[in-house]
Amino acid sequence: MSERPQPLKAVNRLFEGKEPWQIVTMTASSVLALVWAHSLYNAQEPVTVRLRKEFFRWLRSVPIVRRKIEEKMAEINSDFRKDVTKRLAGVTVRRELPESGLDAERVLEEVRDHVALGSYDWQGGAVSGAVYHVTKEISQVACDAYSLTAYTNPLHADVFPGINKMEAEVVRMAVNLFHGDDECCGTVTTGGTESIIMACKAFRDLAYSKGITNPQIIVPSTVHSAFDKAAQYLGLSVKTIPVNQDTMTVDVEKVKKAIGRRTCLIVGSAPNYPYGTMDDIIALSDVAVEYEVPLHVDACLGGFVAAFMPDAGHHVPVFDFRLPGVASMSADTHKYGFAPKGTSVVLYRKPEYRHHQYTVTTEWPGGVYGSPTVNGSRAGGLIAACWATMMFIGKKRYVQMTDEVVNTARYIENEVRKIPGLFVFGKPATSVIAFGSKQFDIFKMAEHLHKKGWSLNALQFPSGIHICVTHAHTQGGVADRFLADVRDAAKTCLKDCNAPVEGKMAIYGVAQEISDRSLVSDITKYFIDSMYYLPREEDETTTKDNSTSH
C-alpha cells in the first residue's frame, strides 16, 4: 500500500485523539470560515465601506437620532416642494385629461410657455453644458427629420429598413472619426449613460463566458457616475482608483496594481466630467495589452470635440482605436455632435464584444426576441434627427465649430488663471474648465454667479465649480461677460472670506461634510421626487403667505 501524502498526514495528526463532536465542530467552523473569506473577497463593496454603512444604519435606529433625522428630512422635502411651487407660480397645473382636446394652436402656445419657464437664459449662453448649440438652421434640419420619422421603430427592420440604414451609417461615421478599422462596430443608444451601461454589460457577459462569476470594473474616482449606475444595475463590483491631485488624472500604477482575476474592464476618461482633464489613455492602453484586460474610453462628454481638434489645429493626445488596448468607446452625438437630446454611440473593436451587449430570448411564446440595447422599441425619429444633423453639418463645419469652442475655452481658462483667489484644476483637455479657491469658499462664489444669472456645475472632493463651454458660449460677448462676473464675484469673496454660503449652493458644502452618505442619498431622492411634484392651489397660497411673513 502506498504511503499517504503529507497533507493527509497533517490532517490526521490535527484530528488525532479528538472526539467525534470536536471533529464535526472543527470541520464546520473551517468551512464557515472559508465561506466567510470567500464572501469578503467577492463582495461588491470593501469591508470598511460595509462596516461604516452598518454603523450608521445602527445609529439611525436609535429613537432620538431617528426622530431628529425624520424631522430634518421632512423640512428638506418641504423646501424642495416650495421651490417647485415658486417656479410654477401662475402656471396652469393639469391633473386630469381635458374633457375635449385642446386645439393645436393652444397646445403649441402652452408648450412655448413651458419652455420659457426657468430663471436661466440658456439660449444666451448662461448655462454650463446642457445645451450644446443654439444654431437655428441645425435645429430646423433635425426637427424636420424627426417630424417625418417620429413614429418609426427600428426594432421592426423589415418595416423601417431606412432607419436601420441611418443608424448603421451614424455608427460607421463615428467609428471612422475615432480611427476604427472595418472590424469596429457599435450601436446608437439613447445617451451616454446607456452607452456606458451597454459597454459594462458587454464586458461583464464576456467575463461570464470565461468563467468569472463575480466581475469587477476598475475606474478612476473622476469617472462618470453612470459607471456606478451600471454596476448597480448589472451586479458588478467597482474598484475606484484615486487621481493625482495636481493633474486630476488617474494614477496608472495604481490601476495596474488593482488588476486581478475578477477584472473585466478598466476605464479611462477622455475627458472626465468634473475637471475636464484627460486620463493617460496611451498608458492605460499599454496596461490593457500587458494584462490582457479590455479598456473602455469614456469620451461621452468631449469625444466629438477631441475628434476634430487636430484638424482645427489644437493638440489632443491619442485616445481612440489607434491604441491597441482600447476595446470600446462611448461618445455622445447629442453633445458636441449637436444632435437633439437622446442619442449617443457605443463602439467596439470587434463584433464579439458587441454580441455580448445584445439581449436574446429564444423560448418566448411571442417568438425569438433580440434587442441590441436596453430598449426594445426605439425612437426612429431620434436616430433620423441625429443622422440628419451629421449630414447637414459635415466635417468642415464640425472642425470650424470645434475651433470656436476650443478657442473660447482656452480664452476663459487663461483669464481665470489670472484672477486673484482662483486656481484651475489640472490642464483642461477639451471644453471644461474647473476652478477652485484656497482663500474662500468656492460655493460662495458660485452663489454670487447664480445671482448674476449663471448656472454652473458644483464639484466635490475637492470643492470646485466648472463651466462646460458649448457653442452657445462662442456668441459675441458671452465669454467676456462671464469673465467679468467671475472677477467681480472673486473680488467680493476675497473681501469677505468668512461669509456663509446660502441657498442651494450651501447644500453642496454641507453634503461633503456628512459622514453618513446614506443621508445625502436620501436628500437627493427627495430632490428627484420634487421633479415629479405638482403643486395645488393651497400650496401656492401657503408659499405666498410664508414669503410675505419673511
N, C-alpha and C positions, 0 to 999 in steps of 0.2 A: 504494500500500500504506500502510495506516495505521501510525503510529508506535507502537512498543512502549510499554506502560505503564511508569511509573517503577520499580515494584518489580522487574519483569523486567530492566530495565536494570541495577539494582543487583546482581541475581543474576549476570547475565552478567559484570559487572565483577569480582565476587568470584572467579569461576572462570577469568577471563581468564589465559592463559599457564600454566594448571595441567595436569599430566599426567593421563591418564585414571584411573590408580590413586589419585591425590590427590583427584580429584573424587568417586570412589566412596567413599573413606575419609571425606571431609568430609561427604558426604551420609548415610552410615551413622551416623557419630558424632552428627550433628544429630538424626536420627530416634531414636537410642537416648536422647539427652538429653531429647527431648520425651516419650518413653515414661516415662523415669525421673521427670520432673517431674510428669507426669500421675498416676503411681502414688503420688507423695508427696501430691499434692492430694487424691486419692481414698482414701487409706489410712484404715482404721478407727481407727488409733492415731496420735498425734502422733509426729514424728520423735524427739523427746527420749525418749519412753517406749520406743520400739523400740530406740534406741541403748542405753538403760540395761538393758533386758532382754537385749540381745545381749552386753553386757559381763559381766553376772552369769552368763549361760549359759557364756561362755568361762571365767570364774573357777571355776565349778563343775566344769569339765572337767579342771582341774589336779588330778593324782592325790592330793596330800596334802590339798587342800581337799575334794575329793570324799569321801575316806575319813573325814575328821572329820565332814562333814555326814551321811554314812550312819550313822555311829556314834550321833550325836545323835538322828537321826530314829528309829533302832531303839529308843533309850531312851524317846523320847516315845511311840512306838507301844505299847511295853510298859507304860508308865504308864497310858495310856488303857485298855488291856485290864485292868489291875489294878483300876482304878476300877470297871469293869463287874462284875468278879468280886466285889468287895466289895458292890456294890449288890444283886447277885443271890444273895448268900450264903444258903444254906438253902432256896433255891427249886429245885423240880424243873425241870431243863432237858430239854426234849423235842427229840430229833433225828430220831426216826422216828415214823411214824404208829402209834397204838396198834393192837395186833392186833385187839382188839374195841373198838368205840367206847365212850367213857365215857358214863355215864348223864347226863341233863340236869342233875340236881342237882349232880353232881360238876363238870360243866363250868362252871356258874354260880359254884360255890364258887371254882374256880381263877381265873375272871375277876375276882371280887372281890379275891382275893389279889393279882392283878397290878395292879389299880387302886390298891391300898393301898401298893404299893412306892413308894419315894421319900422324901426327907427333908424335904419342904416341906408345910405344911398349906394346900394350895390352897383347900380349902373354907372355911378360916378367914380367907382374905384375905391370906395371907403371900406371894403371888406377884404380880409386876408383869405386868399383861396376862394373856395365855394363857387364862384362864377369866373370862368377862365377866359371869356371874351365877351364883348358886347357889340360885336360887328353885326349889323342888321342883315346884310346880304347873306352871310353864312347861316345865320339863324333861319332866314326865309327858305333857303335851299333845304335845310334839314327838316323844317316843319312841313314843307310841301311834300317831301319824300315820305314823311311819317303819315301825313293825311291820306296818301294813296295806298299805304300798306298797313294801316292801323289794325286791321282785323285779320292779318295773315299770321300763320303759325308754322314755323319751320319744323315742328315735330312731324307734320304731315308733308314729307318730302315729295310725295307724288302729286300733291295738290299745289304746293308752292315751291317748285324747284328753283325758281329765280331767287327766292330769299336764301335758300341754301347756297346758291352760287355766290351771292353777295357776301355771305358770312365767310365762305371759303376764301374769297378774294381779300377781305379785311385781314384774315389770319395770314395769308401769304404775303401781303404788303408789309405787315408788322414783322414777320419772320425776316424778310429781306432788309428792313430797316435795322434789325438787330443782328444782321450778318449770319443768319442761319443758312444751312445748306438745304438741298432738296428733301432730305430726310426729316427736317424740322417740321413740326406741325403744331396744332393747338385748337382752341375754340374761342368763341366770343362768349362772355359772361355778362352778368348784369352790373358788374362793378368790381373794384379792386378787392373787396372783401371776398366775393365769391371766387375770384381768380385764385386768391391765396388759399381759401378752403379747398378748392379743387386740386391745387398742387399738393397740399398736405395729404389729401385723401389718396391721390395717386401714389405717393411715395410710402404712405402707410400700408396700402394694399400690396405694393411691391415688396415691402418688408415682410408682410404676412406670407407672401408666396415663397419667401426664403426661409420661413420657419421662425421668424422673430414674432413673438406673440405680444410683446409689450413695447412697441416702438417709441422712440424719443426723438424730438427735434431740438436742435441747438441753435439758439437765436441770440443776437445782441440785445442788450437792455433797451436800445432805442428802436428796435424793430416795431413795425405797426402792430397795434393791438389786435388786428384781425388774425394774427397767428395764435394769440391766446384764445380767441373765439373758435378758431379751427380746432385747437386742442380740446376745448370743452365739448364741442360737437362730436369730435371723432375719437375721444378717449385716448388722446396722445399725452405723454408727459413732456414737459418743457424744461430744458436746461438753459438758464439765462446767463449770458456772459457779459461782464461789465465792459464799458467803453473807456478809452483813455480820456481823462478829463481835460486834456489840452486840445486834442484833435477831435474829440467826440466821435471817434470811430472805434470799431470793435477790436479788442485785444486778440489778435490772430493766434498767438501762442496759447492763450487760454482756451480758444476754440479747439485747437489741436489736442490739448490735454483732456478736454471733455469728451472726445470721441470714444465710443465704446461699442460693445456688441449690439446694444439696443439702438444705436444711432441710425435713423432712417433718412435724415435730412439735416443739412446745415444751411444757414440763411445769411445773406448779406443784403444791405440796403443801398440802392443807387438812385437817389439819395434817401436818407431817412426822413421821416415826417417831422420830428421835433426840432432838429437843429439844421437840417438841410445839408449835412455832411455825408460824404460817400465812403462807405467801408472799403477797405483794400480788397477789391474783388479779385485782383490778379493773385494776391497771396492766398485768398480763400480758395481760388481755383486750384492752386498748387496743392493745398491741403486736401481738397476733394479728390484729386487724382492720386495723391500719395496714399490716402486711406481708403480709397475706393468707395466714397460716400457721395450721394448726389448733392449738388449745390444749387439752391434756388436764389435767384437775384430778384428782389422786390424792387421793381422800377415803376411801381404804380404811380407815384407822385410825379417824378421828373423824367420818366423814360422817354416821353415824346418831346422833351426839351433836349436831353442829352444826345438823342439820336441825330439831331440836326445841328448840334453845336459845332462839330468840326467844320461842316460846310459853311457855317456862319462865321468862322474864324475864331472860335473860342475853344480852348483846351478842355478836354474831359478825359479822364483815364479810361482805358478799355474796361468794359463791364459786361459784355454780352457774349454771344455764342462763339466769338473768335477765341474765347478762352476754353480750353478742353474740359475743364471741370464743371462748367455751367451746364446743368441738366435741364433747368427750366427757368422761365422768367414770367413776371406779371407786369403789365403796363396798362394804364387807363386811357382809353381813347376819349373818355368824357372829360378829361382834364386838358392837357396840352395838345391832345388830338382835336380839341374844340368841337367834338360831337356833343349832342344833348346828353343829359344825365341818363345813366342806365346801361352803359356799355364799357367793357374792358376786354383785354385778351390775356389768356394764359397760354404760354408757348412751351413746347418740349423739344428736346434734342432728337428724340426718336419716337416712332409710333407706339412702341412697347409701353412707354410711360403714360401716354395719353389713354391707352387701353385700360390702365388701372384707374383712370379718372372716371370712366364710364360706369353706369349702373345698369345691369341687365337682369331681368327677371324672366325665367324660362317656363315656370309652372303655373302662371296666372291663367284663370279661365278666360280672361279677355284677350289672350294671345301672348306671344313673345313680346316683351316690352323692353326697349333700350332707350336710355337717355344719356346725352353727353355731359350735362351739367346738373345742378340742383333741381332746376325747374323741369317739368315735363313740357307743358305748353309754354312757349316762349314768345316774346313780343317781336314779331317780324318787323313791326314798324320801327323799333329802336335799331335793329340791325341795318335796315334800309337807310335810316337817317344818318347812322354812323358812316356807312358806305358813301352816301351822297356827300357828306361833309368832306371826307378824304378826297373824293374825286374832284370836288369843287375847289378846294384849297390847293391841292397839288404840291409837289416837292418845293418848287421855287418859293411859293408863298409861305410854306411852313418854315423854310430857312429864314426868310425875312422876318416873320413874326417871332421866331425864336431869338433872332438877333436883337430885336426890340425888347423882348422880355429880359434877356440876359444883361443887356446894356443897362436897363433900368435897375435890375437887381444889383449889379456891380456898383452903380452910382449910389444907391441907397446904402449898400454895405460900407463903401468907402467913407461916406459922410457920417454914418452912425459911429464909425470908429473914432471920429474926431470929436464927438460930443462928450464933454466932461461928465464923469459919473457912470458912463456906459462902457461895456465891452461886448464884442461879438464872439459867440461860441464857435470855435474851430474855424475852418475855411469852407464857406458855403460852396457847394458844387454846382448847383443849377440856379434855383429861383427862390429858395427860402433863406431868409436872414433872421437868425435868432440872437437876441441880445439880453443881457442881464446887468446887474449892478452890484458892486461890493460896498457901495456907500449909502444906498437907500433901498427900501422895499420896492422891488420892480413892479409888484402888483399895484402899488400906489400910483406909479406912473401909468400903468395900464388903465387904471380908473380915470385918470386925467384925460387920457387919449379917448377913452369911451365917451366922456362928456363932450369931447370935441368932434364926435361922430365916427370914430374909427373902431371897427370890430376886428380885434387881433386875437391870436390864439395863445392861451396861457399854458406854460410848461411847468413841470415839477420834477424834483430830484435830478438836477438842481432847478431852482426857480428861474423862470425866464419868460419872455414873450417872443413871438415871432410873427413876421409878415411873410406870407407866401405871395410873391409878386406874380400877377397874372397879366394878360394882355390889356385888361381894363386899367391897370396902373400905368400903362405906356401912354395914356391920353395926356395931352398937354397940361402941365401944371400939377398933376396929381402927385408925382413923386416929391416935388418941391414943397407942396402943401403939407404932405405927410412929414417930411423932414423938419419943416418949420414948427409943426406941432410937437414933434418929438423933442426938439431943442427946448421949446418953451416948457414942456412937461418935466424934462430933466432938470431944468433950472429951478423950477418950483419945488421939486422933490429934494434937491440939494439944499435949498434954503430951510426946509422943514423936514429933516430926515426922520424924525420920530412921529410924524403924523400917522394916525391909524388908518388902515385900509377899510373902506366901507363898500357897501353894495355887493354885487355878485363876485367881484374880484377877491373880496375877503374870504370867500369860501375856499379858493384855491390855496391861500396861505394856511388857513386853518386845517384843511384836509391833509396837508403834508405832515402836520404835527400829530395827527390822530394815530396812535399805535394800533388800535383795533380797526383794521382795514374793512372789516365787515360793516362798520358804521358808515364808512364812506360809500360802500356799496349800496347800503340801504338808502342813503341820501340821494344817490344817483338814480335809484329805482323810482323814488318819489318824483324826481325831476322828469324822468321819462313818462311817468304817469300823467304829469301835468300837460304833456304834449297832446294827450287824448282827452283833456278835461274841457267840458263845455259849460261855461258859467250860466247861471239862471239870473233872472231879473233881480231877485233878492240879494244875490251875491254882489252884483254891480252896485246896488244901493248901499250895502254894508261897506264896500270898498270906498265909496264916495264919502260916507259918514266918517270912516276912520281917517281918510285924508284930511277932512275938514278939522277933525279934532286935533290932529298933529300940527 
